[in-house]
Amino acid sequence: MGLGLRWLSRAGAAALLVLAGLGVPAGPAPAAGAEPRFTFDLTGTTVPVGVEKKRIHLRLTNLTDRTPSQVIFHVRPGEPDWPHRISLMWPEGGGSGECDGDASGWYCRIEASVLPELLPAPGETVDLPIDVRVQGNQPFEGKFSVEAGMAWGDEPMETSDRRWFTLRLVDDPVADLSVVARDVKQSVRVGAGGRLVPTGTLQPGETGALRYRIVNQGRRSVGGVRVTLRVPETVTFTRPPEECAVADDRRSAVCTYDTLALVPAGQDIDPNDDSHSAVELHELVTVAASTRAPVTLTGGTVRVEGLAERTDARSGPPRTELPANAVAVPVADVDDSDNQDGFAVLVAASGSAGNGDGGDGDGGGGGGLPVTGPRTGLVAASGLALVAGGAVVLFLARRRRAVAVRDPGGTPAA
């Protein structure tokens, strides 16, 4: 009889374990071979000799349907004899989070309670600046490492493998353009003087502004810029400027600004003159009214190239219109890895409120990416099954013990 009770107890325990397995969601730690929940990349690591500072960008992409609560990244030179005349540091003006360390290794941390605007919304990419500072004019090549991590809510930090990048100083006295495009999050209207006025989160059927900044961080000027743009599906260009040729589907455009001269950043020392090393442009884009929201539309790109190089932007002849039988031609670029940047269009559901900051910073956030967390309905149903299963096992056990069995002496025993 004792054997039967022990068998029943073991069966009940096994049933409870099976039911518990159904009722408890998997933990946050990723399993071996699990898909990563974020990615990062770093471009623009070739610097012309003679340039004292070049700004590069760490591009972090959130692959989940939630806004992280924390982001951290570490930067370390990979060689013990890394020269002191070359350093990679966070910008003095901020923009990369709360940072600490020195040239031998440092980190930056971004938290929802401090800098929520730097956290990537679902499907979004953030560009975090890093400054390369150089003293001297000697070519150099060396490696440095970057590690990154993200956390969502109270879950443990998910970290990446260490990635290695090569920093090169090259004796190549040419231009060096870079571009950073911002994700489109807000709807806008055109105000007085062509000024863009934000009107709230971007919703289906509304118009937003794609903004991108072009900088010349090389040693020579460019006399013009050609921009090639591509917007995500269900998004089209609205009112392209006359410098742009738009495809029939209104999703791609090539804009030729052949009089937009950009001098090297080292020569842009007077904010009141007409010489500029950087410019921010915008293009109006409209989301189709049939777009299902909320959703993050990815796949947008901006690519730039310099045109009609000039020997000296300050002493050169004034700009003139090109003859009808002439075209502007590309110029050399010492590092074209940062000539292209991607962007996304974040579309909010109709009627939703907000200022278009792309996320609430507390682990929430919308977006049309696949839901990867536990399903509430399934957990609730499994919990009920767990309770019911336990009651059944308990009932059977009590019933088994309550059956009267008479010993040979005729005395009832329970």
C-alpha positions as CSV (number, residue, x, y, z in Angstrom):
1,M,0.0,0.0,0.0
2,G,2.9,2.4,0.8
3,L,4.2,1.6,-2.7
4,G,1.0,2.8,-4.3
5,L,1.0,6.0,-2.3
6,R,4.6,6.7,-3.3
7,W,3.8,6.1,-7.0
8,L,0.9,8.4,-6.8
9,S,3.0,11.2,-5.1
10,R,5.6,10.9,-7.8
11,A,3.0,11.0,-10.6
12,G,1.5,14.1,-9.0
13,A,4.9,15.8,-8.7
14,A,5.6,15.0,-12.3
15,A,2.3,16.4,-13.4
16,L,2.9,19.5,-11.4
17,L,6.3,20.0,-13.0
18,V,4.8,19.6,-16.5
19,L,2.1,22.1,-15.7
20,A,4.6,24.5,-14.2
21,G,6.7,24.3,-17.3
22,L,3.6,25.5,-19.3
23,G,2.7,28.2,-16.8
24,V,6.1,29.9,-16.3
25,P,7.6,31.9,-19.1
26,A,11.2,31.5,-20.2
27,G,13.8,33.6,-18.4
28,P,15.4,36.6,-20.1
29,A,18.8,35.1,-20.6
30,P,19.2,34.2,-24.3
31,A,19.7,30.6,-25.1
32,A,22.7,29.3,-27.1
33,G,22.3,30.3,-30.7
34,A,19.4,32.7,-30.0
35,E,19.0,35.6,-32.3
36,P,20.6,38.9,-31.0
37,R,18.3,41.6,-29.8
38,F,20.5,44.4,-30.9
39,T,23.4,45.1,-33.3
40,F,26.1,47.8,-33.6
41,D,28.6,49.0,-36.2
42,L,31.3,51.7,-36.4
43,T,32.4,53.4,-39.6
44,G,34.6,56.2,-40.7
45,T,37.8,55.0,-39.0
46,T,40.2,56.2,-41.7
47,V,41.6,59.7,-40.9
48,P,43.8,61.8,-43.2
49,V,47.1,62.8,-41.7
50,G,46.9,66.5,-40.8
51,V,43.4,66.3,-39.4
52,E,43.4,66.9,-35.7
53,K,39.9,65.6,-34.9
54,K,37.4,63.4,-36.7
55,R,34.0,62.5,-35.4
56,I,32.9,58.9,-36.0
57,H,29.6,57.3,-34.9
58,L,28.7,54.1,-33.1
59,R,25.4,53.0,-34.7
60,L,23.3,50.9,-32.3
61,T,20.1,49.2,-33.6
62,N,17.3,47.9,-31.4
63,L,15.9,44.7,-32.9
64,T,13.0,44.2,-30.4
65,D,9.5,45.7,-30.0
66,R,10.5,47.4,-26.8
67,T,12.5,50.5,-25.9
68,P,15.5,49.5,-23.7
69,S,15.9,50.9,-20.2
70,Q,19.7,51.0,-20.4
71,V,22.5,51.0,-23.0
72,I,26.2,50.7,-22.3
73,F,29.3,50.5,-24.5
74,H,33.0,50.2,-23.8
75,V,35.9,51.3,-26.0
76,R,39.5,50.0,-25.5
77,P,42.7,50.3,-27.5
78,G,43.9,46.9,-28.5
79,E,47.6,47.3,-28.3
80,P,49.8,48.1,-25.2
81,D,52.0,50.4,-27.3
82,W,49.1,52.5,-28.6
83,P,50.7,55.9,-29.2
84,H,49.7,58.7,-26.8
85,R,49.3,61.1,-29.7
86,I,46.2,59.2,-30.9
87,S,43.1,58.8,-28.7
88,L,39.5,57.8,-29.0
89,M,37.3,59.6,-26.5
90,W,33.7,60.6,-25.9
91,P,32.8,64.1,-27.1
92,E,33.3,66.9,-24.7
93,G,29.8,68.3,-25.5
94,G,28.0,65.1,-24.6
95,G,25.7,63.1,-26.9
96,S,26.9,59.6,-26.0
97,G,25.6,59.3,-22.4
98,E,27.3,59.5,-19.0
99,C,30.9,58.5,-19.6
100,D,34.0,57.8,-17.5
101,G,37.5,56.5,-18.0
102,D,40.6,57.7,-19.9
103,A,42.4,57.1,-23.2
104,S,43.4,53.5,-22.1
105,G,39.7,52.5,-21.9
106,W,36.4,54.1,-21.1
107,Y,32.6,53.5,-21.2
108,C,29.4,55.4,-21.6
109,R,26.0,54.5,-20.0
110,I,22.6,55.7,-21.1
111,E,19.6,55.2,-18.8
112,A,15.9,55.9,-19.2
113,S,15.9,58.1,-16.1
114,V,18.7,60.4,-17.3
115,L,18.9,60.4,-21.2
116,P,15.8,58.7,-22.6
117,E,16.2,60.5,-25.9
118,L,19.4,58.6,-26.6
119,L,17.7,55.2,-26.2
120,P,16.7,53.5,-29.5
121,A,12.9,52.9,-29.9
122,P,11.7,49.6,-31.4
123,G,13.5,49.0,-34.7
124,E,15.4,52.4,-34.4
125,T,19.1,53.1,-34.8
126,V,20.9,55.7,-32.7
127,D,24.2,57.3,-33.8
128,L,26.5,57.9,-30.7
129,P,29.5,60.1,-31.4
130,I,33.1,59.2,-30.7
131,D,36.0,61.6,-31.3
132,V,39.3,60.5,-32.8
133,R,42.0,63.0,-31.8
134,V,45.4,63.1,-33.4
135,Q,48.6,65.0,-32.8
136,G,51.5,64.8,-35.3
137,N,51.7,63.9,-39.0
138,Q,52.8,60.3,-39.0
139,P,50.8,57.5,-40.6
140,F,49.5,54.8,-38.2
141,E,47.4,51.7,-38.1
142,G,46.1,50.0,-35.0
143,K,43.1,48.1,-33.7
144,F,40.7,49.0,-30.9
145,S,37.7,47.1,-29.5
146,V,34.1,48.0,-28.8
147,E,31.6,46.0,-26.6
148,A,28.0,47.0,-26.1
149,G,25.0,46.0,-24.0
150,M,21.3,46.6,-23.7
151,A,18.8,45.9,-21.0
152,W,15.0,46.0,-21.1
153,G,13.0,46.7,-17.9
154,D,14.3,44.6,-15.0
155,E,15.9,42.0,-17.3
156,P,19.7,41.3,-17.0
157,M,21.9,43.2,-19.4
158,E,22.4,41.5,-22.7
159,T,26.0,42.0,-23.9
160,S,27.6,41.6,-27.3
161,D,30.8,39.9,-28.3
162,R,33.8,42.2,-28.4
163,R,34.3,43.5,-31.9
164,W,37.6,44.8,-33.3
165,F,38.0,47.8,-35.6
166,T,41.0,49.2,-37.4
167,L,42.0,52.9,-37.1
168,R,44.1,54.2,-39.9
169,L,45.9,57.5,-40.4
170,V,46.7,57.9,-44.1
171,D,48.7,60.5,-46.0
172,D,45.9,61.3,-48.5
173,P,45.2,65.0,-48.7
174,V,41.6,64.8,-50.1
175,A,38.1,65.5,-48.9
176,D,36.4,63.2,-46.4
177,L,32.6,63.5,-46.3
178,S,30.3,61.8,-43.8
179,V,26.6,61.8,-43.3
180,V,24.3,61.1,-40.3
181,A,20.6,60.7,-41.0
182,R,18.0,61.0,-38.2
183,D,15.0,58.7,-38.0
184,V,11.7,60.3,-38.9
185,K,9.4,60.4,-35.8
186,Q,7.3,63.6,-36.0
187,S,4.8,65.1,-38.3
188,V,5.5,68.6,-39.5
189,R,4.0,71.5,-41.4
190,V,5.8,74.2,-43.3
191,G,5.6,77.5,-41.5
192,A,6.6,81.1,-42.3
193,G,9.8,81.4,-44.3
194,G,9.8,77.6,-45.0
195,R,10.5,76.8,-41.4
196,L,9.4,73.3,-40.3
197,V,7.0,73.2,-37.3
198,P,6.5,69.9,-35.5
199,T,2.9,68.9,-35.0
200,G,3.1,65.7,-33.0
201,T,3.8,62.0,-33.6
202,L,3.9,60.9,-37.2
203,Q,0.7,59.0,-38.2
204,P,-0.6,57.3,-41.4
205,G,-1.4,59.9,-44.0
206,E,0.8,62.6,-42.5
207,T,4.1,64.2,-43.6
208,G,7.4,64.2,-41.7
209,A,10.9,65.6,-42.4
210,L,13.9,63.4,-43.1
211,R,16.9,65.4,-41.7
212,Y,20.5,64.6,-42.5
213,R,23.8,66.3,-41.8
214,I,26.8,66.3,-44.2
215,V,30.3,67.2,-42.9
216,N,33.6,67.5,-44.6
217,Q,36.3,66.1,-42.2
218,G,39.0,65.9,-44.8
219,R,41.8,68.2,-46.0
220,R,40.3,69.6,-49.2
221,S,37.1,71.3,-50.1
222,V,34.3,70.1,-52.4
223,G,32.4,72.5,-54.6
224,G,29.1,70.5,-54.6
225,V,27.4,67.5,-53.1
226,R,25.3,64.7,-54.7
227,V,22.8,63.0,-52.4
228,T,21.1,59.6,-53.2
229,L,18.1,58.9,-51.1
230,R,15.8,55.9,-50.7
231,V,12.7,55.8,-48.4
232,P,11.0,52.7,-46.8
233,E,8.0,51.1,-48.3
234,T,4.7,53.0,-48.0
235,V,6.7,56.2,-47.7
236,T,7.1,58.7,-50.6
237,F,8.8,62.0,-51.2
238,T,6.3,64.9,-50.9
239,R,7.8,68.2,-52.2
240,P,11.3,67.5,-53.4
241,P,13.4,70.6,-54.2
242,E,14.2,71.4,-57.8
243,E,17.7,70.0,-57.4
244,C,16.2,66.5,-57.0
245,A,15.3,64.0,-59.7
246,V,12.6,61.7,-58.3
247,A,11.8,58.2,-59.5
248,D,8.4,57.3,-60.8
249,D,7.5,55.4,-57.6
250,R,8.5,58.5,-55.6
251,R,10.6,56.4,-53.2
252,S,14.1,57.2,-54.5
253,A,15.7,60.5,-55.5
254,V,19.1,61.9,-56.6
255,C,19.7,65.5,-55.5
256,T,22.6,67.4,-57.1
257,Y,23.6,70.5,-55.2
258,D,26.4,71.6,-57.5
259,T,26.9,75.0,-55.7
260,L,27.0,73.6,-52.2
261,A,30.7,74.1,-51.3
262,L,32.0,72.5,-48.1
263,V,35.4,73.4,-46.8
264,P,37.5,71.2,-44.4
265,A,36.3,71.4,-40.8
266,G,39.7,72.8,-39.8
267,Q,39.1,75.9,-42.0
268,D,35.6,76.6,-40.7
269,I,36.7,79.0,-38.0
270,D,34.5,82.0,-38.6
271,P,30.7,81.4,-38.0
272,N,29.9,84.7,-39.8
273,D,31.5,84.1,-43.1
274,D,30.2,82.2,-46.1
275,S,32.5,79.2,-45.8
276,H,30.9,76.1,-44.2
277,S,32.2,72.6,-43.4
278,A,28.8,71.1,-42.5
279,V,25.2,71.5,-43.6
280,E,21.9,70.0,-42.5
281,L,19.4,69.3,-45.2
282,H,15.8,68.0,-45.0
283,E,13.4,66.3,-47.4
284,L,9.6,66.1,-46.8
285,V,8.2,62.5,-46.8
286,T,4.6,61.3,-46.5
287,V,3.4,58.0,-45.0
288,A,0.6,56.3,-46.9
289,A,-2.8,56.5,-45.2
290,S,-3.2,52.8,-45.7
291,T,-0.1,52.0,-43.5
292,R,-1.0,49.8,-40.5
293,A,0.3,51.4,-37.3
294,P,2.1,51.4,-35.0
295,V,5.0,50.3,-37.0
296,T,8.7,51.0,-37.6
297,L,9.4,51.3,-41.3
298,T,13.1,50.4,-42.0
299,G,15.3,50.4,-45.1
300,G,15.7,54.1,-45.7
301,T,19.2,55.2,-46.8
302,V,21.1,58.5,-47.5
303,R,24.4,58.4,-49.5
304,V,26.5,61.4,-50.3
305,E,29.5,62.2,-52.6
306,G,31.5,65.3,-53.2
307,L,31.6,67.1,-56.5
308,A,33.8,69.5,-58.4
309,E,36.7,69.7,-55.9
310,R,38.2,73.2,-55.5
311,T,41.9,73.9,-54.7
312,D,41.2,76.6,-52.1
313,A,37.7,77.4,-51.0
314,R,38.7,80.9,-49.7
315,S,40.8,82.2,-52.6
316,G,39.1,80.3,-55.4
317,P,36.9,82.0,-58.0
318,P,33.3,82.7,-57.1
319,R,30.8,80.0,-58.0
320,T,29.2,80.1,-61.4
321,E,26.5,78.1,-63.0
322,L,27.8,75.1,-65.0
323,P,27.5,75.3,-68.8
324,A,24.7,73.3,-70.4
325,N,27.2,70.8,-71.8
326,A,29.0,70.3,-68.5
327,V,28.3,68.0,-65.5
328,A,29.7,67.9,-62.0
329,V,31.9,64.9,-61.4
330,P,32.7,63.1,-58.1
331,V,35.9,63.8,-56.2
332,A,38.2,61.5,-54.2
333,D,37.1,60.7,-50.7
334,V,39.7,59.3,-48.2
335,D,37.0,57.2,-46.4
336,D,33.7,56.5,-48.0
337,S,32.6,54.0,-45.3
338,D,30.7,56.8,-43.6
339,N,29.2,58.3,-46.7
340,Q,26.0,56.4,-46.2
341,D,23.6,56.1,-43.3
342,G,20.3,54.4,-42.8
343,F,17.1,55.7,-41.2
344,A,13.7,54.5,-40.2
345,V,10.3,56.1,-40.2
346,L,8.4,55.5,-36.9
347,V,4.6,55.6,-37.5
348,A,2.3,56.0,-34.5
349,A,-1.3,54.7,-34.4
350,S,-3.9,57.2,-35.4
351,G,-5.2,59.2,-32.5
352,S,-2.1,58.5,-30.3
353,A,-0.7,61.3,-28.3
354,G,2.9,62.2,-27.8
355,N,5.7,64.5,-29.0
356,G,7.4,62.0,-31.3
357,D,10.4,61.2,-29.0
358,G,10.3,57.6,-30.2
359,G,9.7,55.9,-26.9
360,D,8.7,56.2,-23.2
361,G,12.1,55.1,-22.0
362,D,10.7,52.6,-19.4
363,G,10.9,49.4,-21.4
364,G,7.6,50.1,-23.3
365,G,7.1,51.5,-26.7
366,G,5.2,50.5,-29.8
367,G,6.4,49.4,-33.2
368,G,5.4,46.8,-35.6
369,L,8.1,44.3,-34.9
370,P,7.2,40.7,-33.9
371,V,6.3,40.3,-30.2
372,T,9.0,38.3,-28.5
373,G,7.9,38.3,-24.9
374,P,5.5,35.9,-23.1
375,R,1.9,36.0,-24.1
376,T,-0.4,37.0,-21.3
377,G,-3.3,34.9,-22.3
378,L,-1.2,31.8,-22.5
379,V,0.4,32.4,-19.1
380,A,-3.0,33.0,-17.5
381,A,-4.5,29.8,-19.1
382,S,-1.5,27.8,-18.0
383,G,-1.8,29.1,-14.5
384,L,-5.4,28.0,-14.3
385,A,-4.4,24.6,-15.6
386,L,-1.7,24.4,-13.0
387,V,-4.2,25.1,-10.2
388,A,-6.7,22.7,-11.6
389,G,-4.1,19.9,-12.0
390,G,-2.9,20.4,-8.5
391,A,-6.4,20.1,-7.1
392,V,-7.0,16.9,-9.1
393,V,-3.7,15.3,-7.8
394,L,-4.5,16.4,-4.2
395,F,-8.1,15.0,-4.5
396,L,-6.8,11.6,-5.8
397,A,-4.2,11.4,-3.1
398,R,-6.7,12.1,-0.3
399,R,-9.2,9.7,-1.9
400,R,-6.6,7.0,-2.0
401,R,-5.8,7.4,1.7
402,A,-9.4,7.4,2.7
403,V,-10.3,4.0,1.2
404,A,-11.0,1.6,4.2
405,V,-9.0,-1.7,4.1
406,R,-9.6,-4.4,6.7
407,D,-6.7,-6.2,8.2
408,P,-7.0,-9.9,9.0
409,G,-8.3,-9.1,12.4
410,G,-11.3,-7.2,11.0
411,T,-10.2,-3.8,12.2
412,P,-10.8,-1.0,9.7
413,A,-7.6,0.8,8.6
414,A,-7.3,4.0,6.6
